[in-house]
Amino acid sequence: MHLGRLHLPCFALCLSLSMACEPASERKPPVRPDDTADASASASVTEIDTALGGQIYDKWFKVEGYTGGFSPDAKTTEAIDGVAGPNDDGTLNNRDGQPVANTGHDYRLKNLFGWDLRGTEGVYGPDYQNKSYVRATNLLTDTRTPAELVAWFTRGDDTLPAFGEVLSPAQIEALVGFVVAVRDGALPRPDQIFALSTDAPKNYTLVDGADAAAGTASFGQRCSGCHGDAGQEILIDGDYTVGAFGRMKAYEGWLKVLNGHPGSPMARQSDDAQEILNIFAALCDRTAFPPHDAEHEVADGDLRCGAYLK
Ligand code: HEC
């Protein structure tokens, strides 16, 4: 299978971006790729690394290639005590150059829009996990063009940080490539993996239609080399085997399988929605994929795995 990169049409992002970032008086005429090249060359496609874009969405200051040393200002301390960024203190600025306070989002896009990209309509919204910092924009129903999204993420708005101050144009292009690919169905969409639930812990349930046996086979091919045959070799956040994590936080784990885990050797593992669903259904088997301890495990009848729980 073809993993890691998707071919998407060139958005002409760089052109619109360089114009968007400069005051009108300083605008230079757009640079054409090569006016002497033949017509077929100008119709070429740009390779957008949507896995990198997804990791930027997850935790931009941990991705490979980011060298800014940013560490967010801690929300729990009174002092502004982060590292690096445009103010050299772990804050980012809004469109008007004013620092955006860290209310717990740590300037991560997954916090500002949720692990399902749906903003307040999604898993972090008021009907579900009710995170105070999640924004109203649903990136999956947003109709802006890629170039408009690039300009928005680059400059920010009144409360959205201006990510152009810490990310390169290519990184923002990858971020937008990821968002648009999920939105338009070129990559798996969250609703192919889980449904929102007001009853279930963490407010999600895996959707129907998984083949858990196929998921076990995929786990053996793609995951066990690092996580171990029973998923116990890496303890996630110190306490979760990959099995327990899958049973308790698949709404987050789906994005890790899709894009990789920023700052770790785990790269994109699958860009196939059915395969990702199958893997999380397989991880619902508590015997095949045991927990680290009873505290980090689901109870009998837990709704997150639904009928897949064994
Ligand atoms: C190249 C090694 C490697 C492979 C292959 C791999 N992982 Fe990982 N995975 C890791 C490492 C390392 C971490 C980070 C653990 C940490 O620091 O908490 C991780 C973290 C995770 C996390 C938790 C991320 C978080 O939020 O902290 C999940 C879920 C996960 N892996 C699932 C999988 C699944 C499912 C597969 C197979 C489809 C897989 N991994 C394949 C190495 C790997």
py3Dmol code that shows the C-alpha trace and the ligand (Angstrom):
import py3Dmol

protein = """\
ATOM      1  CA  MET A   1       0.000   0.000   0.000  1.00  0.00           C
ATOM      2  CA  HIS A   2       1.080   3.540  -0.630  1.00  0.00           C
ATOM      3  CA  LEU A   3       1.683   5.170   2.723  1.00  0.00           C
ATOM      4  CA  GLY A   4       3.040   8.465   3.879  1.00  0.00           C
ATOM      5  CA  ARG A   5       2.328  10.677   0.930  1.00  0.00           C
ATOM      6  CA  LEU A   6      -0.674  11.524  -1.140  1.00  0.00           C
ATOM      7  CA  HIS A   7      -0.533  13.193  -4.475  1.00  0.00           C
ATOM      8  CA  LEU A   8      -2.713  16.230  -4.394  1.00  0.00           C
ATOM      9  CA  PRO A   9      -3.029  18.949  -6.977  1.00  0.00           C
ATOM     10  CA  CYS A  10      -0.737  21.890  -6.372  1.00  0.00           C
ATOM     11  CA  PHE A  11      -2.683  24.444  -4.403  1.00  0.00           C
ATOM     12  CA  ALA A  12      -0.510  27.332  -5.528  1.00  0.00           C
ATOM     13  CA  LEU A  13      -0.237  27.903  -1.824  1.00  0.00           C
ATOM     14  CA  CYS A  14       3.167  29.478  -1.849  1.00  0.00           C
ATOM     15  CA  LEU A  15       2.051  32.230  -4.158  1.00  0.00           C
ATOM     16  CA  SER A  16      -0.993  33.203  -2.193  1.00  0.00           C
ATOM     17  CA  LEU A  17       0.933  32.817   1.040  1.00  0.00           C
ATOM     18  CA  SER A  18       3.742  35.180   0.176  1.00  0.00           C
ATOM     19  CA  MET A  19       1.161  37.749  -0.825  1.00  0.00           C
ATOM     20  CA  ALA A  20      -0.917  37.191   2.276  1.00  0.00           C
ATOM     21  CA  CYS A  21       2.003  37.775   4.608  1.00  0.00           C
ATOM     22  CA  GLU A  22       3.142  41.113   3.284  1.00  0.00           C
ATOM     23  CA  PRO A  23       1.554  44.528   3.416  1.00  0.00           C
ATOM     24  CA  ALA A  24       0.114  45.514   0.054  1.00  0.00           C
ATOM     25  CA  SER A  25       2.791  48.124  -0.536  1.00  0.00           C
ATOM     26  CA  GLU A  26       5.515  45.501  -0.330  1.00  0.00           C
ATOM     27  CA  ARG A  27       3.871  42.925  -2.520  1.00  0.00           C
ATOM     28  CA  LYS A  28       6.076  41.630  -5.265  1.00  0.00           C
ATOM     29  CA  PRO A  29       4.684  40.185  -8.449  1.00  0.00           C
ATOM     30  CA  PRO A  30       4.136  36.456  -7.991  1.00  0.00           C
ATOM     31  CA  VAL A  31       7.051  34.344  -9.114  1.00  0.00           C
ATOM     32  CA  ARG A  32       6.057  31.891 -11.825  1.00  0.00           C
ATOM     33  CA  PRO A  33       7.655  28.461 -11.455  1.00  0.00           C
ATOM     34  CA  ASP A  34       9.373  28.727 -14.807  1.00  0.00           C
ATOM     35  CA  ASP A  35       7.769  30.620 -17.625  1.00  0.00           C
ATOM     36  CA  THR A  36       9.904  28.862 -20.191  1.00  0.00           C
ATOM     37  CA  ALA A  37       8.928  25.371 -19.074  1.00  0.00           C
ATOM     38  CA  ASP A  38       6.445  23.560 -21.283  1.00  0.00           C
ATOM     39  CA  ALA A  39       2.791  23.368 -20.350  1.00  0.00           C
ATOM     40  CA  SER A  40       2.945  19.816 -18.961  1.00  0.00           C
ATOM     41  CA  ALA A  41       5.449  20.869 -16.303  1.00  0.00           C
ATOM     42  CA  SER A  42       3.193  23.586 -14.936  1.00  0.00           C
ATOM     43  CA  ALA A  43       0.406  21.025 -14.589  1.00  0.00           C
ATOM     44  CA  SER A  44       2.579  18.848 -12.357  1.00  0.00           C
ATOM     45  CA  VAL A  45       1.423  17.844  -8.891  1.00  0.00           C
ATOM     46  CA  THR A  46       3.157  18.729  -5.655  1.00  0.00           C
ATOM     47  CA  GLU A  47       3.736  15.996  -3.140  1.00  0.00           C
ATOM     48  CA  ILE A  48       2.145  17.017   0.110  1.00  0.00           C
ATOM     49  CA  ASP A  49       3.195  15.005   3.132  1.00  0.00           C
ATOM     50  CA  THR A  50      -0.173  14.615   4.836  1.00  0.00           C
ATOM     51  CA  ALA A  51       1.306  12.416   7.583  1.00  0.00           C
ATOM     52  CA  LEU A  52       3.616  15.267   8.530  1.00  0.00           C
ATOM     53  CA  GLY A  53       0.630  17.602   8.297  1.00  0.00           C
ATOM     54  CA  GLY A  54      -1.338  15.368  10.644  1.00  0.00           C
ATOM     55  CA  GLN A  55       1.513  15.303  13.129  1.00  0.00           C
ATOM     56  CA  ILE A  56       1.708  19.097  12.928  1.00  0.00           C
ATOM     57  CA  TYR A  57      -2.024  19.139  13.683  1.00  0.00           C
ATOM     58  CA  ASP A  58      -1.350  16.874  16.669  1.00  0.00           C
ATOM     59  CA  LYS A  59       1.750  18.503  18.200  1.00  0.00           C
ATOM     60  CA  TRP A  60       3.574  20.827  15.824  1.00  0.00           C
ATOM     61  CA  PHE A  61       6.482  21.540  18.174  1.00  0.00           C
ATOM     62  CA  LYS A  62       7.479  17.862  18.294  1.00  0.00           C
ATOM     63  CA  VAL A  63       7.500  16.995  14.594  1.00  0.00           C
ATOM     64  CA  GLU A  64      10.579  16.059  12.649  1.00  0.00           C
ATOM     65  CA  GLY A  65      11.982  19.133  10.925  1.00  0.00           C
ATOM     66  CA  TYR A  66      10.690  21.631  13.483  1.00  0.00           C
ATOM     67  CA  THR A  67      13.722  23.277  15.067  1.00  0.00           C
ATOM     68  CA  GLY A  68      12.260  26.220  16.962  1.00  0.00           C
ATOM     69  CA  GLY A  69      12.581  24.664  20.429  1.00  0.00           C
ATOM     70  CA  PHE A  70       9.086  25.794  21.436  1.00  0.00           C
ATOM     71  CA  SER A  71       7.761  24.658  24.794  1.00  0.00           C
ATOM     72  CA  PRO A  72       4.372  26.109  25.719  1.00  0.00           C
ATOM     73  CA  ASP A  73       3.849  28.393  28.662  1.00  0.00           C
ATOM     74  CA  ALA A  74       2.461  26.218  31.438  1.00  0.00           C
ATOM     75  CA  LYS A  75      -1.165  26.950  32.153  1.00  0.00           C
ATOM     76  CA  THR A  76      -0.791  25.837  35.782  1.00  0.00           C
ATOM     77  CA  THR A  77       1.748  28.478  36.815  1.00  0.00           C
ATOM     78  CA  GLU A  78       1.102  32.197  37.199  1.00  0.00           C
ATOM     79  CA  ALA A  79       4.304  33.239  35.448  1.00  0.00           C
ATOM     80  CA  ILE A  80       4.655  33.087  31.685  1.00  0.00           C
ATOM     81  CA  ASP A  81       7.343  30.472  31.695  1.00  0.00           C
ATOM     82  CA  GLY A  82       7.508  28.721  28.362  1.00  0.00           C
ATOM     83  CA  VAL A  83      10.390  28.629  25.918  1.00  0.00           C
ATOM     84  CA  ALA A  84      10.859  30.182  22.453  1.00  0.00           C
ATOM     85  CA  GLY A  85       8.195  31.313  19.984  1.00  0.00           C
ATOM     86  CA  PRO A  86       7.748  34.896  18.763  1.00  0.00           C
ATOM     87  CA  ASN A  87       7.704  36.307  22.310  1.00  0.00           C
ATOM     88  CA  ASP A  88      10.453  34.000  23.559  1.00  0.00           C
ATOM     89  CA  ASP A  89       8.218  32.798  26.399  1.00  0.00           C
ATOM     90  CA  GLY A  90       6.210  29.902  24.966  1.00  0.00           C
ATOM     91  CA  THR A  91       3.236  31.986  23.828  1.00  0.00           C
ATOM     92  CA  LEU A  92       2.014  32.601  20.288  1.00  0.00           C
ATOM     93  CA  ASN A  93       0.400  35.779  19.015  1.00  0.00           C
ATOM     94  CA  ASN A  94      -2.948  36.358  17.381  1.00  0.00           C
ATOM     95  CA  ARG A  95      -3.455  38.182  14.068  1.00  0.00           C
ATOM     96  CA  ASP A  96      -2.930  41.530  15.795  1.00  0.00           C
ATOM     97  CA  GLY A  97       0.352  40.560  17.436  1.00  0.00           C
ATOM     98  CA  GLN A  98      -1.217  40.123  20.883  1.00  0.00           C
ATOM     99  CA  PRO A  99      -0.217  37.007  22.862  1.00  0.00           C
ATOM    100  CA  VAL A 100      -2.886  34.295  22.918  1.00  0.00           C
ATOM    101  CA  ALA A 101      -3.169  33.014  26.493  1.00  0.00           C
ATOM    102  CA  ASN A 102      -2.641  29.312  27.056  1.00  0.00           C
ATOM    103  CA  THR A 103      -5.915  28.179  28.605  1.00  0.00           C
ATOM    104  CA  GLY A 104      -4.836  24.554  28.444  1.00  0.00           C
ATOM    105  CA  HIS A 105      -4.613  24.106  24.669  1.00  0.00           C
ATOM    106  CA  ASP A 106      -0.819  24.385  24.673  1.00  0.00           C
ATOM    107  CA  TYR A 107      -1.166  25.900  21.177  1.00  0.00           C
ATOM    108  CA  ARG A 108      -1.863  22.433  19.770  1.00  0.00           C
ATOM    109  CA  LEU A 109      -4.331  22.343  16.897  1.00  0.00           C
ATOM    110  CA  LYS A 110      -5.804  19.080  18.140  1.00  0.00           C
ATOM    111  CA  ASN A 111      -6.798  20.952  21.275  1.00  0.00           C
ATOM    112  CA  LEU A 112      -8.172  23.931  19.383  1.00  0.00           C
ATOM    113  CA  PHE A 113     -10.267  21.719  17.037  1.00  0.00           C
ATOM    114  CA  GLY A 114     -10.361  18.269  18.668  1.00  0.00           C
ATOM    115  CA  TRP A 115      -9.007  14.844  17.719  1.00  0.00           C
ATOM    116  CA  ASP A 116     -11.901  14.667  15.219  1.00  0.00           C
ATOM    117  CA  LEU A 117     -11.307  18.132  13.676  1.00  0.00           C
ATOM    118  CA  ARG A 118     -14.928  19.082  14.343  1.00  0.00           C
ATOM    119  CA  GLY A 119     -14.367  21.861  16.869  1.00  0.00           C
ATOM    120  CA  THR A 120     -17.302  22.477  19.203  1.00  0.00           C
ATOM    121  CA  GLU A 121     -19.475  20.082  17.169  1.00  0.00           C
ATOM    122  CA  GLY A 122     -17.092  17.230  17.951  1.00  0.00           C
ATOM    123  CA  VAL A 123     -15.668  15.174  20.770  1.00  0.00           C
ATOM    124  CA  TYR A 124     -14.230  18.223  22.601  1.00  0.00           C
ATOM    125  CA  GLY A 125     -17.477  20.158  22.230  1.00  0.00           C
ATOM    126  CA  PRO A 126     -19.928  21.189  24.961  1.00  0.00           C
ATOM    127  CA  ASP A 127     -22.175  18.125  24.463  1.00  0.00           C
ATOM    128  CA  TYR A 128     -19.231  15.755  24.884  1.00  0.00           C
ATOM    129  CA  GLN A 129     -15.869  16.310  26.599  1.00  0.00           C
ATOM    130  CA  ASN A 130     -16.593  20.019  26.950  1.00  0.00           C
ATOM    131  CA  LYS A 131     -13.068  21.411  26.683  1.00  0.00           C
ATOM    132  CA  SER A 132     -13.108  25.139  27.330  1.00  0.00           C
ATOM    133  CA  TYR A 133     -10.544  25.945  24.663  1.00  0.00           C
ATOM    134  CA  VAL A 134     -12.101  24.147  21.677  1.00  0.00           C
ATOM    135  CA  ARG A 135     -13.063  26.506  18.868  1.00  0.00           C
ATOM    136  CA  ALA A 136     -16.333  26.784  16.969  1.00  0.00           C
ATOM    137  CA  THR A 137     -14.936  25.974  13.521  1.00  0.00           C
ATOM    138  CA  ASN A 138     -15.720  22.456  12.248  1.00  0.00           C
ATOM    139  CA  LEU A 139     -12.807  21.815   9.896  1.00  0.00           C
ATOM    140  CA  LEU A 140     -14.685  18.937   8.253  1.00  0.00           C
ATOM    141  CA  THR A 141     -17.600  21.066   7.070  1.00  0.00           C
ATOM    142  CA  ASP A 142     -15.551  24.203   6.473  1.00  0.00           C
ATOM    143  CA  THR A 143     -15.679  25.131   2.792  1.00  0.00           C
ATOM    144  CA  ARG A 144     -12.682  27.405   2.495  1.00  0.00           C
ATOM    145  CA  THR A 145     -10.149  26.680  -0.226  1.00  0.00           C
ATOM    146  CA  PRO A 146      -6.726  25.336   0.684  1.00  0.00           C
ATOM    147  CA  ALA A 147      -5.189  28.725  -0.071  1.00  0.00           C
ATOM    148  CA  GLU A 148      -7.676  30.425   2.261  1.00  0.00           C
ATOM    149  CA  LEU A 149      -6.902  27.913   4.999  1.00  0.00           C
ATOM    150  CA  VAL A 150      -3.175  28.458   4.537  1.00  0.00           C
ATOM    151  CA  ALA A 151      -3.661  32.196   4.932  1.00  0.00           C
ATOM    152  CA  TRP A 152      -5.833  31.668   8.033  1.00  0.00           C
ATOM    153  CA  PHE A 153      -3.440  29.310   9.830  1.00  0.00           C
ATOM    154  CA  THR A 154      -0.515  31.537   8.844  1.00  0.00           C
ATOM    155  CA  ARG A 155      -1.955  34.816  10.088  1.00  0.00           C
ATOM    156  CA  GLY A 156      -4.399  33.545  12.718  1.00  0.00           C
ATOM    157  CA  ASP A 157      -7.470  35.525  13.668  1.00  0.00           C
ATOM    158  CA  ASP A 158      -8.552  37.331  16.821  1.00  0.00           C
ATOM    159  CA  THR A 159      -8.048  34.218  18.941  1.00  0.00           C
ATOM    160  CA  LEU A 160      -6.343  31.707  16.619  1.00  0.00           C
ATOM    161  CA  PRO A 161      -2.545  31.865  16.921  1.00  0.00           C
ATOM    162  CA  ALA A 162      -0.593  33.031  13.874  1.00  0.00           C
ATOM    163  CA  PHE A 163       1.174  29.755  13.176  1.00  0.00           C
ATOM    164  CA  GLY A 164       3.161  31.401  10.385  1.00  0.00           C
ATOM    165  CA  GLU A 165       5.383  32.861  13.108  1.00  0.00           C
ATOM    166  CA  VAL A 166       6.582  29.392  14.134  1.00  0.00           C
ATOM    167  CA  LEU A 167       5.950  27.105  11.155  1.00  0.00           C
ATOM    168  CA  SER A 168       7.417  27.314   7.660  1.00  0.00           C
ATOM    169  CA  PRO A 169       5.192  27.750   4.586  1.00  0.00           C
ATOM    170  CA  ALA A 170       5.894  24.100   3.702  1.00  0.00           C
ATOM    171  CA  GLN A 171       4.808  22.965   7.171  1.00  0.00           C
ATOM    172  CA  ILE A 172       1.578  24.969   6.937  1.00  0.00           C
ATOM    173  CA  GLU A 173       0.995  23.576   3.458  1.00  0.00           C
ATOM    174  CA  ALA A 174       1.355  20.051   4.896  1.00  0.00           C
ATOM    175  CA  LEU A 175      -1.052  20.908   7.732  1.00  0.00           C
ATOM    176  CA  VAL A 176      -3.660  22.185   5.289  1.00  0.00           C
ATOM    177  CA  GLY A 177      -3.050  19.216   2.989  1.00  0.00           C
ATOM    178  CA  PHE A 178      -3.899  16.935   5.904  1.00  0.00           C
ATOM    179  CA  VAL A 179      -7.019  18.867   6.933  1.00  0.00           C
ATOM    180  CA  VAL A 180      -8.332  19.015   3.370  1.00  0.00           C
ATOM    181  CA  ALA A 181      -7.563  15.329   2.715  1.00  0.00           C
ATOM    182  CA  VAL A 182      -9.549  14.275   5.807  1.00  0.00           C
ATOM    183  CA  ARG A 183     -12.318  16.743   4.991  1.00  0.00           C
ATOM    184  CA  ASP A 184     -12.632  15.566   1.403  1.00  0.00           C
ATOM    185  CA  GLY A 185     -12.290  11.864   2.163  1.00  0.00           C
ATOM    186  CA  ALA A 186      -8.868  11.282   0.564  1.00  0.00           C
ATOM    187  CA  LEU A 187      -7.815  10.178   4.057  1.00  0.00           C
ATOM    188  CA  PRO A 188     -10.004   8.415   6.636  1.00  0.00           C
ATOM    189  CA  ARG A 189     -12.568  10.585   8.366  1.00  0.00           C
ATOM    190  CA  PRO A 190     -13.147  10.250  12.112  1.00  0.00           C
ATOM    191  CA  ASP A 191     -16.772   9.141  11.594  1.00  0.00           C
ATOM    192  CA  GLN A 192     -15.458   6.047   9.783  1.00  0.00           C
ATOM    193  CA  ILE A 193     -13.772   5.007  13.049  1.00  0.00           C
ATOM    194  CA  PHE A 194     -15.961   6.288  15.882  1.00  0.00           C
ATOM    195  CA  ALA A 195     -19.316   7.875  16.610  1.00  0.00           C
ATOM    196  CA  LEU A 196     -19.948  10.558  19.205  1.00  0.00           C
ATOM    197  CA  SER A 197     -21.812   9.424  22.291  1.00  0.00           C
ATOM    198  CA  THR A 198     -23.247  11.282  25.258  1.00  0.00           C
ATOM    199  CA  ASP A 199     -23.288   8.047  27.309  1.00  0.00           C
ATOM    200  CA  ALA A 200     -19.948   6.368  26.716  1.00  0.00           C
ATOM    201  CA  PRO A 201     -16.851   7.259  28.736  1.00  0.00           C
ATOM    202  CA  LYS A 202     -14.779   9.765  26.728  1.00  0.00           C
ATOM    203  CA  ASN A 203     -17.904  10.301  24.614  1.00  0.00           C
ATOM    204  CA  TYR A 204     -17.239   7.965  21.723  1.00  0.00           C
ATOM    205  CA  THR A 205     -18.006   4.441  20.538  1.00  0.00           C
ATOM    206  CA  LEU A 206     -16.288   2.494  17.761  1.00  0.00           C
ATOM    207  CA  VAL A 207     -18.546   2.200  14.717  1.00  0.00           C
ATOM    208  CA  ASP A 208     -19.980  -1.078  13.430  1.00  0.00           C
ATOM    209  CA  GLY A 209     -18.496  -3.035  10.550  1.00  0.00           C
ATOM    210  CA  ALA A 210     -15.021  -3.944  11.838  1.00  0.00           C
ATOM    211  CA  ASP A 211     -13.298  -7.247  11.179  1.00  0.00           C
ATOM    212  CA  ALA A 212     -11.413  -7.821  14.432  1.00  0.00           C
ATOM    213  CA  ALA A 213      -9.610 -10.899  13.119  1.00  0.00           C
ATOM    214  CA  ALA A 214      -8.271  -8.880  10.194  1.00  0.00           C
ATOM    215  CA  GLY A 215      -7.306  -6.197  12.725  1.00  0.00           C
ATOM    216  CA  THR A 216      -5.294  -8.719  14.718  1.00  0.00           C
ATOM    217  CA  ALA A 217      -3.451  -9.667  11.536  1.00  0.00           C
ATOM    218  CA  SER A 218      -2.769  -5.995  10.747  1.00  0.00           C
ATOM    219  CA  PHE A 219      -1.513  -5.484  14.292  1.00  0.00           C
ATOM    220  CA  GLY A 220       0.914  -8.369  13.792  1.00  0.00           C
ATOM    221  CA  GLN A 221       2.190  -6.853  10.545  1.00  0.00           C
ATOM    222  CA  ARG A 222       2.316  -3.203  11.506  1.00  0.00           C
ATOM    223  CA  CYS A 223       2.475  -2.761  15.259  1.00  0.00           C
ATOM    224  CA  SER A 224       3.868  -5.766  17.099  1.00  0.00           C
ATOM    225  CA  GLY A 225       7.451  -5.113  15.970  1.00  0.00           C
ATOM    226  CA  CYS A 226       7.500  -2.104  18.322  1.00  0.00           C
ATOM    227  CA  HIS A 227       4.571  -2.658  20.696  1.00  0.00           C
ATOM    228  CA  GLY A 228       5.076  -6.428  21.112  1.00  0.00           C
ATOM    229  CA  ASP A 229       2.789  -9.293  20.103  1.00  0.00           C
ATOM    230  CA  ALA A 230       0.421  -8.542  22.990  1.00  0.00           C
ATOM    231  CA  GLY A 231       0.976  -4.776  22.845  1.00  0.00           C
ATOM    232  CA  GLN A 232       2.754  -4.609  26.193  1.00  0.00           C
ATOM    233  CA  GLU A 233       6.264  -3.528  25.254  1.00  0.00           C
ATOM    234  CA  ILE A 234       5.762   0.218  25.177  1.00  0.00           C
ATOM    235  CA  LEU A 235       3.951   1.834  28.082  1.00  0.00           C
ATOM    236  CA  ILE A 236       2.094   4.854  26.786  1.00  0.00           C
ATOM    237  CA  ASP A 237       2.054   7.790  29.196  1.00  0.00           C
ATOM    238  CA  GLY A 238       3.692   5.412  31.662  1.00  0.00           C
ATOM    239  CA  ASP A 239       0.511   3.424  32.320  1.00  0.00           C
ATOM    240  CA  TYR A 240      -1.239   2.171  29.209  1.00  0.00           C
ATOM    241  CA  THR A 241      -0.426  -0.814  27.066  1.00  0.00           C
ATOM    242  CA  VAL A 242      -1.459  -0.213  23.488  1.00  0.00           C
ATOM    243  CA  GLY A 243      -4.423  -2.532  24.104  1.00  0.00           C
ATOM    244  CA  ALA A 244      -5.730  -0.549  27.051  1.00  0.00           C
ATOM    245  CA  PHE A 245      -5.049   2.722  25.230  1.00  0.00           C
ATOM    246  CA  GLY A 246      -7.022   1.455  22.241  1.00  0.00           C
ATOM    247  CA  ARG A 247      -9.937   0.439  24.444  1.00  0.00           C
ATOM    248  CA  MET A 248      -9.990   3.771  26.300  1.00  0.00           C
ATOM    249  CA  LYS A 249      -8.858   6.399  23.781  1.00  0.00           C
ATOM    250  CA  ALA A 250      -9.451   5.206  20.227  1.00  0.00           C
ATOM    251  CA  TYR A 251     -10.789   8.691  19.385  1.00  0.00           C
ATOM    252  CA  GLU A 252      -7.180   9.817  19.837  1.00  0.00           C
ATOM    253  CA  GLY A 253      -5.386   6.651  18.762  1.00  0.00           C
ATOM    254  CA  TRP A 254      -6.929   6.673  15.273  1.00  0.00           C
ATOM    255  CA  LEU A 255      -4.990   9.828  14.478  1.00  0.00           C
ATOM    256  CA  LYS A 256      -1.754   8.284  15.760  1.00  0.00           C
ATOM    257  CA  VAL A 257      -2.169   5.249  13.495  1.00  0.00           C
ATOM    258  CA  LEU A 258      -3.043   7.534  10.593  1.00  0.00           C
ATOM    259  CA  ASN A 259      -0.185  10.016  11.014  1.00  0.00           C
ATOM    260  CA  GLY A 260       2.314   8.623  13.519  1.00  0.00           C
ATOM    261  CA  HIS A 261       3.167   9.865  16.987  1.00  0.00           C
ATOM    262  CA  PRO A 262       5.090  13.177  16.931  1.00  0.00           C
ATOM    263  CA  GLY A 263       8.580  12.934  18.393  1.00  0.00           C
ATOM    264  CA  SER A 264       8.641   9.128  18.312  1.00  0.00           C
ATOM    265  CA  PRO A 265       9.760   6.567  15.730  1.00  0.00           C
ATOM    266  CA  MET A 266       6.113   5.696  15.063  1.00  0.00           C
ATOM    267  CA  ALA A 267       5.309   6.937  11.550  1.00  0.00           C
ATOM    268  CA  ARG A 268       2.041   6.609   9.607  1.00  0.00           C
ATOM    269  CA  GLN A 269       0.868   3.001   9.919  1.00  0.00           C
ATOM    270  CA  SER A 270      -2.246   2.985   7.753  1.00  0.00           C
ATOM    271  CA  ASP A 271      -4.306   5.401   5.684  1.00  0.00           C
ATOM    272  CA  ASP A 272      -7.132   2.929   5.204  1.00  0.00           C
ATOM    273  CA  ALA A 273     -10.205   3.613   7.347  1.00  0.00           C
ATOM    274  CA  GLN A 274     -11.364  -0.014   7.414  1.00  0.00           C
ATOM    275  CA  GLU A 275      -7.939  -1.219   8.500  1.00  0.00           C
ATOM    276  CA  ILE A 276      -7.689   1.397  11.246  1.00  0.00           C
ATOM    277  CA  LEU A 277     -11.162   0.445  12.524  1.00  0.00           C
ATOM    278  CA  ASN A 278     -10.235  -3.247  12.381  1.00  0.00           C
ATOM    279  CA  ILE A 279      -7.107  -2.630  14.475  1.00  0.00           C
ATOM    280  CA  PHE A 280      -9.035  -0.791  17.196  1.00  0.00           C
ATOM    281  CA  ALA A 281     -11.686  -3.522  17.217  1.00  0.00           C
ATOM    282  CA  ALA A 282      -8.901  -6.093  17.629  1.00  0.00           C
ATOM    283  CA  LEU A 283      -7.451  -4.103  20.544  1.00  0.00           C
ATOM    284  CA  CYS A 284     -10.810  -4.514  22.309  1.00  0.00           C
ATOM    285  CA  ASP A 285      -9.756  -8.063  23.204  1.00  0.00           C
ATOM    286  CA  ARG A 286      -8.550  -7.785  26.816  1.00  0.00           C
ATOM    287  CA  THR A 287      -6.982 -11.240  26.809  1.00  0.00           C
ATOM    288  CA  ALA A 288      -5.027 -10.892  23.581  1.00  0.00           C
ATOM    289  CA  PHE A 289      -3.928  -7.328  24.453  1.00  0.00           C
ATOM    290  CA  PRO A 290      -3.768  -7.098  28.256  1.00  0.00           C
ATOM    291  CA  PRO A 291      -3.585  -3.877  30.282  1.00  0.00           C
ATOM    292  CA  HIS A 292      -0.632  -2.733  32.403  1.00  0.00           C
ATOM    293  CA  ASP A 293      -2.797  -2.740  35.535  1.00  0.00           C
ATOM    294  CA  ALA A 294      -6.457  -2.851  36.533  1.00  0.00           C
ATOM    295  CA  GLU A 295      -6.600   0.905  37.039  1.00  0.00           C
ATOM    296  CA  HIS A 296      -5.843   1.518  33.364  1.00  0.00           C
ATOM    297  CA  GLU A 297      -8.451  -0.802  31.932  1.00  0.00           C
ATOM    298  CA  VAL A 298     -12.121  -0.648  30.985  1.00  0.00           C
ATOM    299  CA  ALA A 299     -14.876  -2.316  33.021  1.00  0.00           C
ATOM    300  CA  ASP A 300     -17.091  -5.074  31.673  1.00  0.00           C
ATOM    301  CA  GLY A 301     -19.772  -3.594  29.441  1.00  0.00           C
ATOM    302  CA  ASP A 302     -17.818  -0.415  28.729  1.00  0.00           C
ATOM    303  CA  LEU A 303     -19.493   1.285  25.763  1.00  0.00           C
ATOM    304  CA  ARG A 304     -16.361   2.496  23.962  1.00  0.00           C
ATOM    305  CA  CYS A 305     -15.595  -0.878  22.364  1.00  0.00           C
ATOM    306  CA  GLY A 306     -19.281  -1.843  22.286  1.00  0.00           C
ATOM    307  CA  ALA A 307     -19.799  -5.331  20.886  1.00  0.00           C
ATOM    308  CA  TYR A 308     -16.085  -5.685  20.148  1.00  0.00           C
ATOM    309  CA  LEU A 309     -15.198  -5.851  23.858  1.00  0.00           C
ATOM    310  CA  LYS A 310     -13.933  -9.242  24.874  1.00  0.00           C
TER     311      LYS A 310
END
"""
ligand_1 = """\
43
HEC
C 8.437 2.027 14.880
C 7.833 1.596 16.126
C 6.326 1.670 16.238
C 5.388 1.102 15.413
C 5.588 0.318 14.134
C 4.113 1.417 15.991
N 4.290 2.169 17.116
Fe 2.830 2.960 18.231
N 4.184 3.952 19.328
C 5.549 3.780 19.249
C 6.175 4.646 20.208
C 7.671 4.754 20.469
C 5.150 5.357 20.863
C 5.293 6.442 21.909
C 5.124 5.981 23.291
C 5.206 7.189 24.222
O 6.175 7.912 24.135
O 4.257 7.397 24.977
C 3.913 4.876 20.279
C 2.679 5.337 20.659
C 1.487 4.793 20.246
C 0.186 5.193 20.708
C -0.112 6.259 21.734
C 0.086 7.631 21.289
C -0.173 8.594 22.430
O -1.171 9.267 22.397
O 0.644 8.677 23.337
C -0.716 4.385 20.100
C -2.228 4.426 20.256
C 0.007 3.517 19.240
N 1.345 3.782 19.339
C -0.570 2.543 18.456
C 0.116 1.847 17.482
C -0.529 0.938 16.563
C -1.982 0.536 16.622
C 0.445 0.536 15.701
C 0.273 -0.339 14.491
C -0.810 0.028 13.579
C 1.696 1.174 16.107
N 1.440 1.948 17.180
C 2.911 0.998 15.466
C 6.205 2.975 18.366
C 5.617 2.321 17.315
"""
view = py3Dmol.view(width=600, height=400)
view.addModel(protein, "pdb")
view.setStyle({"model": 0}, {"cartoon": {"style": "trace"}})
view.addModel(ligand_1, "xyz")
view.setStyle({"model": 1}, {"stick": {}})
view.zoomTo()
view.show()
